[in-house]
Amino acid sequence: MKKILLLLAVLSVSGLVNTLLAQKVSEDFKKLDWLEGSWTRTNTKPDRSAHEKWQKISSSEWVGLGVNMKGSDTAFVEKLKLVIKEDHIYYVADIVENKEPVYFKFTSITNDGFVCENPQHDFPKKITYKKDGEKIKATISGDGKSIDYLFEKK
């Protein structure tokens, strides 16, 4: 009988912990609301342009699209998502060159930025977004290499 009561107590505490974790993740996900809208890249090479567009589609998912142009030709397209999966937030990048979308787990989130990482990915291993007013600095990095993308809200 004591073993059954102990098991029930452990299961109750475990359920409470899972509920609290899910609530925290949901609250953290709301911190991403600043990302909504269209962002134009300001540090492109001459004859190039780029933008990202983000839209919140539910309380657990954002969709984004990154497009790089060379003149009037599309040079690169990246389908993006921010999703809650298994009580964690992920940045998901889907590009033609990869067989499947790549998941980067959030390791840090504040009211004006986030960091997500996937140490097993070739490059990047880390993605950082930092908002400053109507601007964003997005940085991809890994293995000693780092690239900054500067955006302004349209």
C-alpha positions in Angstrom: 0.0 0.0 0.0 2.9 2.4 0.8 4.4 1.8 -2.6 1.2 2.6 -4.3 0.8 5.8 -2.3 4.4 6.8 -3.1 3.9 6.1 -6.8 0.7 8.2 -6.8 2.6 11.0 -5.1 5.4 10.9 -7.6 3.0 10.9 -10.5 1.1 13.8 -9.1 4.3 15.9 -8.6 5.5 14.9 -12.0 2.2 16.0 -13.6 2.4 19.3 -11.7 6.0 19.9 -12.9 5.0 19.2 -16.5 2.1 21.6 -16.2 4.3 24.3 -14.8 6.9 23.7 -17.5 4.2 24.0 -20.2 2.9 27.2 -18.7 6.4 28.7 -18.7 7.1 27.7 -22.3 3.7 29.3 -23.3 4.6 32.5 -21.5 8.0 32.6 -23.1 6.5 32.0 -26.5 4.4 35.2 -26.0 7.7 37.1 -25.7 8.2 36.6 -29.4 5.3 38.9 -30.4 7.8 41.7 -31.3 8.8 39.6 -34.3 5.5 40.0 -36.1 5.7 41.8 -39.5 8.0 42.4 -42.4 11.7 43.1 -41.9 14.0 44.4 -44.7 17.7 43.6 -44.5 19.9 46.7 -44.5 23.4 45.2 -44.9 23.2 43.4 -48.2 25.7 43.6 -51.0 25.1 46.0 -53.9 22.4 44.7 -56.3 21.0 42.4 -53.6 18.1 42.7 -51.3 16.6 40.5 -48.6 13.7 40.4 -46.2 12.0 38.2 -43.6 8.3 38.1 -42.8 6.9 36.6 -39.6 3.3 35.8 -38.7 1.9 34.3 -35.6 -0.6 31.6 -36.6 -1.5 30.2 -33.2 -0.4 30.2 -29.5 2.2 27.6 -30.4 3.4 28.4 -33.9 4.8 31.2 -36.0 5.6 31.0 -39.7 8.3 32.9 -41.4 9.8 33.4 -44.8 13.2 34.6 -45.7 13.9 35.7 -49.2 17.2 36.9 -50.8 17.1 38.6 -54.2 19.9 39.2 -56.7 18.6 42.0 -58.8 15.1 40.8 -59.7 16.0 37.1 -59.4 15.3 35.0 -56.3 18.6 33.8 -55.0 17.6 32.0 -51.8 14.3 31.1 -50.0 14.1 29.9 -46.5 10.9 28.6 -44.9 11.0 29.3 -41.2 8.9 28.3 -38.1 8.9 28.9 -34.4 7.1 26.1 -32.7 6.4 24.6 -29.3 7.2 20.9 -29.4 7.5 18.6 -26.4 7.5 21.6 -23.9 10.4 23.4 -25.7 10.5 26.2 -28.3 12.3 25.5 -31.6 13.4 27.7 -34.5 12.9 25.5 -37.6 14.7 26.3 -40.9 13.7 24.6 -44.1 15.8 25.1 -47.1 16.1 23.2 -50.4 19.7 22.1 -49.7 18.7 20.1 -46.6 16.7 16.8 -46.8 14.6 17.8 -43.8 13.9 20.9 -41.8 16.6 21.7 -39.2 15.5 22.3 -35.6 17.3 24.7 -33.3 16.3 24.5 -29.7 15.8 27.8 -27.8 18.5 28.1 -25.1 17.6 31.7 -24.0 14.7 34.1 -24.5 14.0 37.6 -23.3 11.4 40.3 -24.2 13.7 41.5 -27.0 15.6 38.5 -28.2 16.4 34.8 -28.3 19.2 32.3 -28.8 18.7 28.9 -30.3 21.2 26.1 -30.9 21.8 22.8 -32.7 25.3 21.7 -32.0 24.9 18.7 -34.4 24.2 20.9 -37.4 27.1 21.7 -39.8 26.4 25.5 -40.0 25.0 27.4 -38.3 25.1 25.8 -34.9 23.7 28.9 -33.2 21.1 31.5 -34.2 20.6 34.8 -32.2 18.0 37.4 -32.8 18.3 40.7 -30.8 15.7 43.5 -31.2 16.7 47.2 -30.8 13.6 49.4 -31.4 12.5 48.9 -35.0 15.7 47.0 -35.8 16.9 43.4 -35.5 20.4 42.0 -35.5 20.2 38.3 -36.4 23.5 36.4 -36.1 24.3 32.9 -37.3 27.4 31.3 -36.0 29.4 28.1 -35.4 32.9 26.7 -35.6 34.5 30.1 -35.3 32.5 31.7 -38.1 29.8 34.4 -37.6 27.5 36.3 -40.0 25.3 39.2 -39.0 22.1 40.1 -40.7 20.7 43.6 -39.9 17.0 44.2 -40.5 14.6 47.2 -40.1 10.9 46.8 -39.8 8.9 47.9 -42.9 
